Amino acid sequence: MNHLDFEYEDVLHEECGVMGMYDFDGSDVASTIYYGLFALQHRGQESCGIAVSDTQGPKGKVSTHKGMGLCNEVFTPDTLESLRGNIGVGHVRYSTAGSSTRENAQPLVLNYVKGTLALAHNGNLVNAPELRHELEYTGAIFQTTIDSEVIAYHIARERVKTRSVEEAVANAMKKIKGAYALVIMSPRKLIGARDPFGFKPLCIGKRDNAYILVSETCALDTIGAEFVRDVEPGEIVTITKEGICSNKTMCLPDPKKQARCVFEYIYFARPDSMFDGVSVYHSRIYAGRCLAKDSPVEADLVVGVPESGNAAALGYSMESGIPYGTAFVKNSYVGRTFIKPKQSSRESAVRIKLNVLKEAVAGKRVIMIDDSIVRGTTSALIVNMLREAGAKEVHVKVSAPPFLHPCYFGTDIPCEEQLIAHGRTIEEIRQIIGADSLAYLEMHRLSEMAEALPICKACFSGDYPIEPPTEDIRGEYAK
């Protein structure tokens, strides 16, 4: 059996979630942003923050609170009560570039000659190192190691020579390259921007006399807001007391060059969200149906690895007629911040998070659906747990193709040497994880999952929509 490194956690990590709100009636927005971030907690569990301002108060006065941990660990009722203002931005973070420290928590707040700027960012820039070096050589002093600060600096510099902050954002977008969904607060405006490829989701909502910008539609449901529309790739949306206006001059002339992250549909987004008009739940059901059509196997039970494997498992069951069941009990109280066991201890991080229902699988041929296999260590442990619980056979189906290449756009898919599929056949991978059979989703099914919307699938194909950077920008995950 090939040795695989158990040092790194063998799961895909979420990206970040952003939210902004402007209440025209002057009501405080911090508590609503907090509940919106709570709904986006799956996108980032390392740090979070909220920055607010009062559009009727002194220009440039921003109240901020941020810290390491989950939303309910960082914020208290007293904290939220102290954040007074009718315009604000919030952020939940998982680091894909830049280390996990409080300094790197967002939103970032800049004080500059034109006032203040608060920015929340989801994504990664491929040209961040060059832009950072350029700024450093002209005297910029950085407080963080994240590329979001590079974006904020460029917007601030452009604002000095433009008539409006949205014009400054448009000029900055001509310089930055990569994946980004931005929510920006200036003293009197809330601005949302999405990169021309549309890698990251961003949508507009409305509740009473307030507008919301947020990463996922599920957050709108949580706060009782109605979905208005998605921010289009390359679009800048500006919300002021006069209402909402749009600038689409940044859009790519050829919509076929758009490249939404396919992993929003497979894994990142909550199943109750919509991404550019496509139901995430429906996409996962469809992936499961495709696995049943393309790689059928005789079995007694179909189960999903919680949570993102569940819908695909249901789809497989619906298509195959094999009963759908629950094989795993998930510990809901284990966040990403829990103290992980040492390699020398008998406890396993996987076993702490998941336990197998022996009564459900004993003596049965089980089909196990997971969203991906990264390094293979977790899959091997889960297959073994099913066998220990008495499963007669374990057939693994994956609702994505094999990972062969790293991602530079906000997902911490590691370097090729750490990917189990790199340089191995499916049969070799099957032997490593100990399954009776193994099948992946076929590549052509990805476009069908996204209902023919242009998607980025570079982590499977190596065909990057933007030229990858010459130096690795993925920080601590590029090991």
Secondary structure, 3 states (H helix, E strand, C coil): CCCCCCCCCCCCCCCEEEEEEEECCCCCCHHHHHHHHHHCHHHCCCEEEEEEECCCCCCCCEEEEEEECCHHHHCCHHHHHHCCCCEEEEEEECCCCCCCCHHHCCCEEEEECCEEEEEEEECCECCHHHHHHHHHCCCCCCCCCCHHHHHHHHHHHHHHCCCCHHHHHHHHHCCCCECCEEEEEECCEEEEEECCCCCCCCEEEEECCEEEEECCHHHHHHCCCEEEEECCCCCEEEEECCEEEEECCCCCCCHHHCCEECHHHHHHCCCCCEECCEEHHHHHHHHHHHHHHHCCCCCCEEEECCCHHHHHHHHHHHHHCCCECCCEEECCCCCCCCCCCCCCCCCCHHHHHEEECHHHHCCCEEEEEECCCCCCHHHHHHHHHHHHCCCCEEEEEECCCCCCCCCCCCCCCCCHHHCCCCCCCHHHHHHHHCCCEEEECCCCHHHHHCCCCCEECHHHHCCCCCCCCCCCCCHHHCC
